[in-house]
Amino acid sequence: MSVRGRNRFGATPAASVAAAVAVLAWSAAPAEAQAVCSAPHSSPTLAQSGEIRTLPAGAGWLQVSLYGQHASELFDPLGDRQPFSLAGQEFDTRSVFVTAAVGLVPGLEVWAQVPTHKLSISGAGRPGTSSTGVGDVRVAARLSPALFGVDLPFAVRVGAKVPGSDFPVDATVVPLSEGQTDLEVSLESGRTLGSLPLYVVGWVGYRWRSENVSVAREPGDERYAHAAVGGLVRDFSWEVAADGLWGGIPYAQGIPLQTDRRRLIQLLPTVGYGIGPGRLEVTGQIPLAGRNLPAAVGLSAGYRVTWGI
């Protein structure tokens, strides 16, 4: 039951990042264009057995994931669902995520993810528009006590997100990137439940968010958390997880925007099955509550191949 390096492209929410930026950028007044930045992204490395131990030296995995979402509503500043605009605008996300991780030495692994998005907005009263290209690129390092010769089921993850494409200052252009850099750190742990084929995993983290200089906007720092329970029986796997995000106050031109703080609670059910040399996994993204973020269900499917494990 020790299958390590399971990847949720973390991305489920990562595609909502682009959705939030693009829709509000395209529909807002020019002075507040492209104002919303990110939804949370999950720590991408879990183990099917519920352990958080890092990959062995030289071992790794590669996953390609497809993601789709169709959104017509968002959570407003009070947490209510409302249309993106009175014009009935709708937003489509189609994304491909390429994610990989490799163990360098016992207790240390590195992880990277490159997304490509096709983002489209349409609605009555305005012509449709779309953009295709590279989104925000993420890299991370995970360290476990094995680095010091101690075997304990927890890890520290340190990561960064950098713009993968230029952030447009034209509010009529759909942005593919948030246009600024984030740094984050999280503490992750998990365990199996006795002799049962069940595990629990979770993490908590903090994200420091820098200023988007092109629009003089500084998004608020974020706290995030994840909890999941799942299991693995022969080739079949399942998991039910929940993500939470609590954002700070963003600033635009040095002015605090009290009502623009982001919140998100979402459910992430996953089923997987071993096929050929790898594993196919399908994940739903179901927003339950939030503020200033899209309120739409997303769906992803990813195929992962591992080696050295």
Beta strands, then each sheet from edge to edge (+ up, - down):
strand 1: 6-7
strand 2: 45-46
strand 3: 60-71
strand 4: 73-75
strand 5: 81-83
strand 6: 90-105
strand 7: 108-123
strand 8: 126-134
strand 9: 137-143
strand 10: 154-162
strand 11: 182-192
strand 12: 198-209
strand 13: 217-218
strand 14: 222-233
strand 15: 236-247
strand 16: 251-252
strand 17: 255-256
strand 18: 263-275
strand 19: 278-291
strand 20: 293-294
strand 21: 298-307
sheet 1: 1+ 2-
sheet 2: 8+ 7- 6+ 3- 21+ 19- 18+ 15- 14+ 12- 11+ 10- 9+
sheet 3: 5+ 4- 20+
sheet 4: 13+ 16- 17+
end
